[in-house]
């Protein structure tokens, strides 16, 4: 399995809520690898890749947040112009619908990591592998 | 039945008893309460003119304002040396209203509560946890005296300290729980947090009242607390809890007619309605001595039925109260009871039972915002998933009530929990 686990947290659009989430994670010694916030005028969803998703889920739930774990894919791409579109191409060719994606840079290399949320994760990984991309296994991603 | 002779009395005999007691009540009011003497004389009527139960329609009404204007003891029909207990309602909307009981009233009330508890599956062998507030509020002490009268064991824990409530249920093996329905739901949530499963407890029934609640909320309470839930009705002005109670048929609440004469009236015109028609509920007390009331307008909306009930009780039943006329919101000309919105919310699977309605007026237009807590079932990492929930709730309410509302998803536990009567509506309009 080369899918990775992302945790999502529901937030009302009130000042200080994102701070609460990040502070709680910090308290528990959890490290955030990547983060993306999606919002409407009334509420937001913060999506996180952390070094220990299970622990983060339990901890935030205990603090009274609504939390959900979701399966996503982490793909390694060249940090160069056109890198992202090369990743999207095989998925579009397979007529897969990308719910959302976000990126972060690897610290030690000239590579970027794209986190992709699609309904059919296994199929997407297959398509990406065929196109020559490497999907990062969970242990490696959490330890980055 | 606690008192089968009275509770299943032949209706003709019951009506004879009511007429006799009605005359006696009006006589006492006329002789002892200057307020009533004046009202009766203004209408040119005396207790001597009462020859049938229908004659009640000629009597003047009593309103909550009358109670306030005669604060504190103006409506007492006995000297204070005969009063043994005083209760008062909260004075959130003006002066509090004060009620007084003679020792006979306390006896009668205890019996009505014993009848209510028995209708709600309790008997001598039960352990009854009374989580209604003790004090000026009639809930706690009303249930307490009824439980003792019945001979069951009362746990006078009062409201609040929810974790201790749960621990008591576990340790003492509580079999009957008495509290407001919203507090029952809060207990379910707290027990869940404590890792306690209601299926492991000995609870068999719950007697819930003091606020309107829907059948859907009953389903939820019965499922979460693993008990049979009964609706109890009462109001401190008339007596306290124990004015009416559901029997095992759960098809309306039997009004204890040997003690209360019930009518429904048209709220606007004051005209008495035929049995079965929905209107404002009005009570005349029949054997209350400290503070008897003639045609007290409850502002509760319901309808009455004298159809025979399978439980064997002959006393009329009132439908569960949907709301008070003063809880009723008029939104863009449409009458809306908070309980109607509750009904819609409770029938959508996966929704948290905690909600609040915020009413505002923007540019001359009334807006209802329904705040619902996001449960784990509803939550998704996709914004679209959450928006679909918002739209679902919106369209369900709209198709049921015919008015558009705004649905706001709130974080869990952000809506204030209540250990007594829940505050469901915040009306920010300046009307």
Interface residues (C-beta under 8 A of the other chain):
Chain A: X6 X8 X10 X11 X12 X17 X38 X39 X40 X42 X43 X45 X47 X64 X65 X66 X67 X68 X70 X99 X100 X117
Chain B: X374 X375 X376 X379 X380 X381 X382 X383 X386 X387 X408 X409 X410 X411 X412 X413 X414
